[in-house]
Amino acid sequence: LIALSRRESVGGLAADFSDPAALAATVDAVAPDVIVNAAAHTAVDRAEAEADLAERLNATAPGVLAQAAARRGAWLVHYSTDYVFDGSGSLPWREEAPTGPLSVYGRTKRAGEDAIRASGCRHLIFRTSWVYAARGGNFAKTMLRLAAERERLTVIADQWGAPTGADLIADVTAHAIRSTRTVDPDAFEGTYHLAAAGETTWNGYARHVIATAAPLLAAAGKPALRATPEAVDEVPTSAFKTAATRPLNSRLDTRKLRSTFQLDLPPWQRGVERLLAEIVT
């Protein structure tokens, strides 16, 4: 396993997505059997003012990776997003549903998908949503900080999706890659929706975070939160002005993933509870 960042070199190699030509040379030098691309421009609002950079990172660079993979006969695993859809309706999105991104981020991620498919390389594209991890910033940490500072919070209640842990995505990815090493690898190629089971709003997510964290903080002898789950007020998306338009319906239908790879996906609450146990204690 060779893991490259955009700056720190490994054996003189790095993965600078802002320099597609250098990225192609890195792939040729590493000569991988499988490329897993977890890089992207994910600052959704900032992308509105950085459209050229978002295009380079989210569309051009994945296309270069795909072309390099095709030359080698390597697999490319790529992560995409619910933002390729327009967020209409209330049904979970199927993989074959028409796309209609509302933002620069969504449009460039869709362009990255298109470039990968056009390259002819063997690929797995996983669309996911509301991703979090214990490391770095995330929604749960923000809610805990605000709940410690304030007695009432206001959180959006008309955007629907499923919080999905990076650890779950990594586990599914490993299982999928192993599946491609079988006698019929081409049976697995394609686009899949990967998200934890169930659905909630950002408001429901915040309430669950606070309710779960409260006893964990008490058990750890840490200060209690000032806000309770009942003190998280519901507001519409329109209450917060942002540069990029968010989809209201980010539900993803995962039946294809579960059927193809014989997987059961855990409820979103389980992953969030595991996250909180790690960051609170």
C-alpha positions as CSV (number, residue, x, y, z in Angstrom):
1,L,0.0,0.0,0.0
2,I,1.5,3.3,-1.1
3,A,-0.4,6.3,0.4
4,L,0.5,9.7,-1.0
5,S,-0.5,13.2,0.1
6,R,-0.3,16.3,-2.1
7,R,2.8,17.6,-0.5
8,E,4.7,14.9,1.5
9,S,6.6,12.7,-0.9
10,V,7.0,9.0,-0.5
11,G,10.1,7.9,-2.4
12,G,10.1,11.2,-4.1
13,L,6.5,10.9,-5.2
14,A,3.4,13.0,-4.3
15,A,-0.1,13.3,-5.5
16,D,-0.7,16.9,-6.4
17,F,-4.2,17.1,-7.9
18,S,-3.6,20.7,-9.0
19,D,-0.9,19.5,-11.4
20,P,-2.6,16.8,-13.5
21,A,0.5,16.1,-15.6
22,A,2.6,15.4,-12.5
23,L,-0.2,13.2,-11.2
24,A,-0.1,11.1,-14.3
25,A,3.7,10.7,-13.9
26,T,3.2,9.6,-10.3
27,V,0.8,6.9,-11.3
28,D,3.2,5.6,-14.0
29,A,6.0,5.6,-11.5
30,V,4.0,3.7,-8.8
31,A,2.5,1.3,-11.3
32,P,-0.5,0.3,-9.1
33,D,-3.0,-2.4,-9.5
34,V,-5.7,-0.3,-7.8
35,I,-5.9,3.4,-7.4
36,V,-8.1,4.7,-4.6
37,N,-8.9,8.4,-5.0
38,A,-10.1,10.1,-1.8
39,A,-9.1,13.6,-2.9
40,A,-11.5,16.4,-3.8
41,H,-12.4,20.0,-3.5
42,T,-15.1,19.7,-0.9
43,A,-15.5,23.3,0.4
44,V,-18.9,23.6,-1.2
45,D,-19.4,27.3,-0.7
46,R,-15.8,28.3,-1.5
47,A,-16.1,26.3,-4.7
48,E,-18.5,28.9,-6.1
49,A,-15.7,31.4,-6.1
50,E,-13.0,28.8,-7.1
51,A,-14.7,27.1,-10.0
52,D,-11.5,26.6,-12.0
53,L,-9.7,25.0,-9.1
54,A,-12.8,22.8,-8.3
55,E,-12.9,21.7,-11.9
56,R,-9.2,20.8,-11.8
57,L,-9.4,18.8,-8.6
58,N,-12.8,17.2,-9.0
59,A,-13.0,16.6,-12.8
60,T,-9.7,17.0,-14.6
61,A,-7.5,15.1,-12.1
62,P,-9.9,12.1,-11.8
63,G,-9.9,12.0,-15.6
64,V,-6.2,11.8,-15.6
65,L,-6.1,9.1,-13.0
66,A,-8.7,7.2,-15.0
67,Q,-6.7,7.4,-18.3
68,A,-3.6,6.3,-16.4
69,A,-5.5,3.4,-14.9
70,A,-6.8,2.4,-18.4
71,R,-3.3,2.3,-19.8
72,R,-2.2,0.0,-17.0
73,G,-5.3,-2.1,-16.8
74,A,-5.6,-0.9,-13.2
75,W,-8.8,-0.4,-11.2
76,L,-9.8,3.1,-10.1
77,V,-12.0,3.6,-7.0
78,H,-13.5,7.1,-6.8
79,Y,-15.8,8.8,-4.4
80,S,-18.6,11.0,-5.5
81,T,-21.5,12.7,-3.9
82,D,-25.3,13.1,-3.5
83,Y,-24.7,16.7,-4.8
84,V,-24.8,15.4,-8.4
85,F,-28.6,15.3,-7.9
86,D,-31.0,18.3,-7.6
87,G,-32.4,17.2,-4.3
88,S,-36.0,17.2,-5.4
89,G,-38.7,14.8,-4.2
90,S,-38.5,12.6,-1.1
91,L,-37.5,9.1,-2.5
92,P,-34.0,7.8,-2.2
93,W,-32.0,8.4,-5.4
94,R,-31.1,5.4,-7.6
95,E,-27.8,5.2,-9.4
96,E,-29.5,5.6,-12.8
97,A,-31.6,8.6,-11.9
98,P,-31.0,11.8,-13.9
99,T,-28.5,14.1,-12.4
100,G,-29.0,17.8,-11.9
101,P,-26.4,19.4,-9.7
102,L,-27.2,22.8,-8.1
103,S,-23.7,24.0,-7.3
104,V,-20.2,24.2,-8.7
105,Y,-19.2,21.4,-6.4
106,G,-21.9,19.1,-7.7
107,R,-21.3,20.0,-11.3
108,T,-17.5,19.3,-11.1
109,K,-18.1,16.0,-9.2
110,R,-20.5,14.9,-11.9
111,A,-17.9,15.9,-14.6
112,G,-15.3,13.7,-12.7
113,E,-17.7,10.8,-12.9
114,D,-18.2,11.3,-16.6
115,A,-14.5,11.5,-17.3
116,I,-13.9,8.2,-15.5
117,R,-16.6,6.4,-17.4
118,A,-15.4,7.9,-20.7
119,S,-11.8,6.7,-20.1
120,G,-12.8,3.0,-20.4
121,C,-10.9,2.1,-17.2
122,R,-12.2,-0.5,-14.7
123,H,-13.8,1.6,-12.0
124,L,-15.9,1.7,-8.9
125,I,-17.6,5.0,-8.2
126,F,-19.1,5.3,-4.8
127,R,-21.6,8.2,-4.3
128,T,-21.9,9.0,-0.6
129,S,-23.3,11.7,1.6
130,W,-22.9,13.6,4.9
131,V,-19.4,12.1,5.6
132,Y,-17.7,12.4,8.9
133,A,-14.7,11.1,10.8
134,A,-13.2,11.3,14.2
135,R,-10.2,13.3,12.9
136,G,-10.6,16.8,11.7
137,G,-13.7,19.0,12.0
138,N,-17.2,17.5,11.6
139,F,-20.9,18.3,12.3
140,A,-21.0,16.4,15.6
141,K,-18.0,18.3,17.1
142,T,-19.6,21.6,16.1
143,M,-22.9,20.7,17.7
144,L,-21.1,19.6,20.9
145,R,-19.2,22.9,21.0
146,L,-22.3,25.0,20.5
147,A,-24.3,22.9,23.0
148,A,-21.6,23.6,25.6
149,E,-21.8,27.3,24.9
150,R,-25.6,27.9,24.4
151,E,-28.9,26.8,25.9
152,R,-30.7,26.7,22.6
153,L,-29.6,25.9,19.0
154,T,-31.2,26.3,15.6
155,V,-30.5,23.6,13.1
156,I,-31.9,22.9,9.6
157,A,-34.8,20.5,9.5
158,D,-35.7,20.3,5.8
159,Q,-32.5,18.6,4.4
160,W,-32.7,14.8,4.5
161,G,-29.9,12.3,4.3
162,A,-27.8,9.7,6.3
163,P,-24.7,10.6,8.2
164,T,-22.0,8.2,6.9
165,G,-18.7,7.5,8.7
166,A,-15.4,7.4,6.8
167,D,-14.7,4.1,8.6
168,L,-17.8,2.5,7.0
169,I,-16.8,3.8,3.6
170,A,-13.3,2.4,4.0
171,D,-14.6,-1.0,5.1
172,V,-17.0,-1.2,2.1
173,T,-14.2,-0.1,-0.2
174,A,-11.9,-2.8,1.1
175,H,-14.6,-5.4,0.6
176,A,-15.3,-4.2,-2.9
177,I,-11.7,-4.2,-3.9
178,R,-11.4,-7.8,-2.6
179,S,-14.5,-8.7,-4.7
180,T,-12.8,-7.4,-7.9
181,R,-10.0,-10.0,-7.4
182,T,-12.4,-12.8,-8.2
183,V,-12.7,-14.8,-11.4
184,D,-15.3,-12.3,-12.8
185,P,-14.1,-8.8,-11.8
186,D,-16.0,-7.0,-14.5
187,A,-19.3,-8.1,-12.8
188,F,-18.6,-5.5,-10.1
189,E,-17.6,-2.5,-12.2
190,G,-19.9,0.5,-12.0
191,T,-21.5,3.3,-9.9
192,Y,-22.9,2.6,-6.5
193,H,-24.6,4.5,-3.7
194,L,-22.9,4.1,-0.3
195,A,-24.5,5.5,2.8
196,A,-25.4,4.3,6.2
197,A,-29.0,2.9,6.6
198,G,-31.9,5.1,7.6
199,E,-32.5,8.8,7.2
200,T,-32.6,12.0,9.3
201,T,-32.4,15.7,9.0
202,W,-29.5,17.9,10.3
203,N,-31.8,18.8,13.2
204,G,-32.4,15.1,14.0
205,Y,-28.7,14.4,13.7
206,A,-27.9,17.3,16.1
207,R,-30.5,16.0,18.7
208,H,-29.1,12.5,18.5
209,V,-25.5,13.8,19.0
210,I,-26.5,15.8,22.1
211,A,-28.6,13.0,23.6
212,T,-25.8,10.4,23.1
213,A,-23.0,12.7,24.3
214,A,-24.7,13.7,27.5
215,P,-24.2,10.4,29.5
216,L,-20.8,9.9,27.9
217,L,-19.6,13.3,29.2
218,A,-21.1,12.5,32.7
219,A,-19.3,9.2,32.8
220,A,-16.0,10.8,31.8
221,G,-16.4,13.5,34.5
222,K,-16.6,16.3,31.9
223,P,-18.8,19.4,32.0
224,A,-22.4,18.9,31.0
225,L,-23.9,20.4,27.9
226,R,-26.0,23.5,28.4
227,A,-28.4,22.6,25.5
228,T,-30.7,19.6,25.6
229,P,-32.0,17.7,22.6
230,E,-35.4,19.4,23.1
231,A,-33.6,22.8,22.8
232,V,-32.6,22.2,19.2
233,D,-35.0,24.3,17.3
234,E,-36.1,23.5,13.7
235,V,-35.4,26.0,10.9
236,P,-35.6,25.8,7.1
237,T,-32.6,25.9,4.8
238,S,-33.7,29.4,3.8
239,A,-32.8,30.6,7.3
240,F,-29.1,30.4,6.5
241,K,-27.8,32.2,3.4
242,T,-25.0,30.3,1.7
243,A,-23.1,30.8,-1.6
244,A,-23.9,27.3,-2.8
245,T,-27.4,25.7,-3.0
246,R,-27.8,22.5,-1.0
247,P,-30.0,19.6,-2.1
248,L,-32.9,19.1,0.2
249,N,-33.2,15.4,-0.5
250,S,-29.8,13.6,-0.1
251,R,-31.3,10.1,0.5
252,L,-29.4,7.5,-1.5
253,D,-30.8,4.1,-2.4
254,T,-28.2,1.5,-1.6
255,R,-29.9,-1.6,-2.8
256,K,-27.5,-2.1,-5.7
257,L,-24.4,-2.0,-3.4
258,R,-26.0,-4.3,-0.9
259,S,-27.1,-6.8,-3.5
260,T,-23.9,-6.8,-5.6
261,F,-21.5,-7.1,-2.7
262,Q,-23.7,-9.0,-0.3
263,L,-23.5,-6.4,2.4
264,D,-25.7,-5.2,5.3
265,L,-25.2,-1.5,6.1
266,P,-25.5,-0.4,9.7
267,P,-28.0,2.3,10.8
268,W,-26.5,5.8,10.8
269,Q,-27.0,6.1,14.5
270,R,-24.5,3.3,15.2
271,G,-21.7,5.0,13.5
272,V,-22.4,8.4,15.1
273,E,-22.5,6.7,18.5
274,R,-19.1,5.1,17.9
275,L,-17.8,8.5,16.8
276,L,-19.0,10.2,19.9
277,A,-17.6,7.4,22.2
278,E,-14.2,8.1,20.5
279,I,-14.1,11.9,20.6
280,V,-15.9,12.4,24.0
281,T,-14.0,9.9,26.1
